[in-house]
Amino acid sequence: MNKKGIILIASSILLIVGNLIATEKELVEGQHLSAGIQAHDVIGKGEGSTSDFTDLGLGLFLHWSISSVKEMNISWPMIPGRVLARSEKLSPKELERVIEEKDFNLNGETWTITPNAYWALAQDFNPSSYDPDKWCKAAKEAGFSYIVLTVRHHDGFAMWPSEYGSFNTKNFMGGRDLIKPFIDACRKHGMKVGLYFSPPDWYHMREIHNFLYWRASRIYPDLSLDANLNQRKGNISQSKRRELHAENAKIIRGQITELLTNYGEIDVFWFDGSLPSDSISLEEIRELQPNIKMNNRGGEGGDFETFERHFPGRRPSGNVPAEFCDTWNGRWPHTTDPFRAPAWATGQLAKCRAWNMNFLLGIGPMASGDFSPEAYANIAKLAEWMKIHKESVLNGAVSLPSGEKANVAATANGNTRYLFAIHSFREPTENVADEQGSTGNFGRTPELQDPAKDLIMTLSGINKPSSVTLMRTDKALPHTYDAATQTLTLTLEASKRSDNTDVIKVSLN
């Protein structure tokens, strides 16, 4: 048996013993720890009612950067070590081999890409078919009311010609600005403008940043990987560290100021990491943009709470505005992974609106600057559903009033109630692994959708309804009403259900 075969067998044993099945929640938590992302308290000091934000209902989350050149995940392919973190601790000799051969997935293969090779993709990133007007037109027809675009992810590449830092379109695309056309298109189509900004900047901090996955670095505290994924030798002086941190804070302050002063009104600013205390404060940001809404990842006092990929197990507390973001095909940027079922997207939207949360649904443009045909096709499917059901989730739809309760996701809009028949999905038999070695449950694709079943639905605390109809067919449904308990009961038979989320419209007297 050759050396590679021995390595593969040994690695397989480690994977089995180490129980490497990672849930989506674990994947998100690990990434947040690696990037220093944490949730802060929400205070909501922005002018105007914070309900203005949750009234938006549905947003499109666009992850786009130089990684699109290779159709790979954004930023995270630079960070190896997920498999190391989930395996039994390696012997010093085996760890030395892994580092030398860059076999961080313990599968006998060299790691996909180094940070330096990743950043070199900027040389080939120059979208030739960039047409955000086309994006916004399609999104508007599907019911999206705001779009959040990554203007700087953890990789540090700024999508506009910034006067701060050396890794932006000024240095690689001759000063081409990818943000202004996006903002202009949003305003043309009546969409709210959202900008995603990552305070963590792995490019600027590359001399001192450890590119080993955070959980793995806790197991191997003496292992620090440089931008070539070699073991870093020697110590970095504290003075050098202070110098880089000070420069980083200056870049953050300068770039955020550019974004908030050069493009008119910005509606949403979406942080993915805490702001350094010596960079810029949320109060200073509000001085530049009084009406802006910020999530709770930049620092104390954001305007809304953010949940990511793992649907919250609790309803947002009190009157705190909230948003749930998730991927349409299991990855944030454009990849070739299959899209999740239309019933998953509409079902998640219904669950969010039943809790007065926004749903921020993520896809990514291709390197050319256009969406993939699959993305447009799924946006069109959502648009078709919205033609009939939009009133149940948007345009004033909110959670049920106090005193009313349903056994399924439900919303209210004036004197009308909406009950959602949400489909269930089987778990995939195999977890999906990406180029980073990260595995997760990225199912909910059409082939994993369970067959429809008869669904008993109840709504209590209401007056006797004047009509109960299936919105898709506009036909009345048999039902009963118990005046003593003020409870409506109906059974939506499997034969009457579609492959998408069906909605029952309950009109009250």
NORKA-V186685 format. One line per field, one symbol per residue. ss: DSSP state (~ for helix, > for strand, _ for the rest). phi: phi as a letter, one per 40 degrees, with the letter a starting at -180 (. if undefined). burial: I if it has 24 or more other C-alpha atoms within 12 Angstrom, else O. Layout:
ss=???
phi=???
burial=???
//
This chain:
ss=__~~~~~~~~~~~~~~~______~~~~~~~~~~~~______>________~~~~___>>>>>___~~~~~_____~~~_>_~~~~~_____~~~~~~~~~~_____________~~~~~~~~~~_______~~~~~~~~~~____>>>>>>>_____>_________>~~~~_____~~~~~~~~~~~___>>>>>>______________>_~~~~~~_____>_____>______~~~~~~~~~~~~~~~~~~~~~~~~______>>>>__________~~~~~~~____>>>______>_>>>>>_____________>>>>>>______________~~~~~~~~~~~~~__>>>>>>>_________~~~~~~~~~~~~~~~~~~~~~____>>_____>>___>>>>__>>>>>>___>______>>_____>>_____~~~>_____>>>>>>____>>>>>>____>>___>>>____>>>>>>_~~~_____>>>>>>>_
phi=.cccccccccccccccccfccbcccccccccccccgcacbccbgcccgcccdccccgbbbbbcaacccdbfbccgcccbchccdcbbccccdcccccdcccfcccfbgbcddacdccccccccbcadcbcacccdcccccccgcbabbbccacccgcccacccbgbbacccbbggcbccdcccccdcdcgcccbbcbbddbccccccbccccddcccccbcccbcccbgcccbgbccccccccccccccccdcccccdccbbbgcbcbbbcbiccdcccaccccccccbdccbbccbcichccacbbbgcdccbcdcfbccaabbaccbgbcccaccccccdccccccccccccbgccbbcbbacccchbccdcccccccccccccdbbdccbbfhcbcccdgbabcbdabbagcbbbbbcccbbccccbccbbccgcbacbcgcdccccccbdbcbbabgbccccabbcccbfbcbcabbcccbfbcbabccdcccbcbccbccbccc
burial=OOOOOOIOOOIOOIIOOOOIIIIIOIIIIIIIIIIIIIIIOIIIIIOOOIIIIIIIIIIIIIIIIIIIIIIIIIIIIIIIIIIIIIIIIIOOOOIOOIIOOIIIIIIIIOIIIIIIIIIOIIOOIIIOOIIIIIIIIIIIIIIIIIIIIIIIIIIIIIIIIIOIIIIIIIOIIOOOIIIIIIIIIIIOIOIIIIIIIIIIIIIIIIIIIIIIIIIIIOIIOOIIIIIIIIIOOOOOOOOOOOOIIOOIIIIIIOIIIIIIOOIOIIIIIIIIIIIIOOIIIIIOIIOIIIIIIIIIIIIIIIIIIIIIIIIOOOOIOOOIIIIIIIIIIIIIIIIIIIIIIIIIIIIIIIIIIIIIIIIIIIIIIIIIIIIIOIIIOIIIIIIOIIOIIIIIIIIIIIIIIOOOIIIIIIIIIOIIIIIIIIIIIOOOOOOIIIIIIIIIIIIIIIOIIOOOOOIOIIIIIIIIIOIIIIIIOOOOIOIOIOOOOOIIIIIIOOOIIIIIIIIIIIIIO
//
